[in-house]
Amino acid sequence: NNEVNLMERIKMKSEDLFKDAKNYLPGGVDSPVRAIKPYPFFALKGEGPRLFDVDGNSYLDYCLAYGPLVLGHSYPPVMEAVGQQLLRGSAYGVPTEAEVNLAREVVKRVPCAEMVRFVNSGTEATMSAIRLARAVTGKKKIIKFEGAYHGAHDYVLVKSGSGAVGLPDSPGVPEETTRNTVLVPFNDEEAITNLVEQEKDEIAAIILEPVMGNVGCIPPQKGFLEFLRKITSENDIILIFDEVITGFRIASGGAQEYFGVTPDLVTMGKILGGGFPMGAFAGKRELMERIAPQGDVYQAGTFNGNPISITAGMETLKNLDKDYYRESESKGLQMRRGLGDILEDAALEYQVAGLSSMFQIYFTPTKVWDYAQAKTADVEKFNTYFRTLLANEVFIPPSQFECCFISAAHTPNDIELTLEAMEKGIKAAEK
Ligand code: PLP
């Protein structure tokens, strides 16, 4: 009897913690997407492909902290390197050899990167890259794609991705701030051509996720990135690839290597910090030389180039070799083909999206090439699918408009188990 009571109490732990959390943290969480209904599970630990909660459950994890954990949870070499670094201190306020080494590694891998500035988040990276683009062009406007998420700062918080769907303009963001942020649909060459024709003397930059990862997963149509490269070069507009998700994920040099199109600036984060807070922006030397103290464009941070994050990032990149990218392609294919087969067997015309280690199902018969098409998906069906997965020990991001990730720690067998759960989830959604 005691044992039963104990079990019941244990099952309640996440629920109780959430009640308590709501007293101290707005919405009980520190980032909106985490407020899973009716209550989120609270993490105890992560190991390889699995996340364990405080109630004694474990989940095959395809959220992976929204992307950074490309090698899975607690990857031993990363944890050991960080442990060693911790013994030598956690922050110095002076430069380290390690940050020079990581910058060199970024330059080696990423085609557009000739110089790098390390910051603390993807948000800081895009904020700074936009400032730099405005400074070098002397222009103010930026073009952003509907549904693209570039972090939580004011300039880009307009129709931005999953977290802000339904709240396209947050209160507290002055209209003056977003007046210079112009929106266009992704993959729409005509809209961009018209806009650039009319406003080229005012447009400083086009910023994009080369594969949109914050409205599910939308790849660029063939030729779209090349088109953006051409029109920006011809009109003194800086092309910024936001590779916070795609960087080091879909290829060693990110989307710019994968698609063979080199932007002027790139923003990075997530994987680059190996599971610790990190962001960076990088680009052509003549642009990056404008960053202070070499140049006049201000950017600074107490924790910029933090030795813990730098160490974790370096150790992570060491493990992202040719084998990793090959296996990542094959596991991604296994997942997307498996999902395609399940949908075909059930005679459902939903969309399986993604590339490399990124994937998602859209619960819509509409082909998805932009935000408006993504929004035709049936969110209720997705929610049932999500909850069924959770009950079957599979955790994916809790929104139709996020992207799922596969890590190096997931085995083909894990993916088979996941597909079984997904079949149940898709059937449950159709009931
Ligand atoms: N850019 C993209 C493409 C992202 O997906 C994200 C975060 O999800 C960001 C920028 C913001 O990064 P961070 O959450 O580290 O501030």
Residues whose N, C-alpha, C, O or C-beta is under 5 A from the ligand:
A	BS01	PLP	S121 G122 T123 Y149 H150 G151 E209 D242 V244 I245 G269 M278
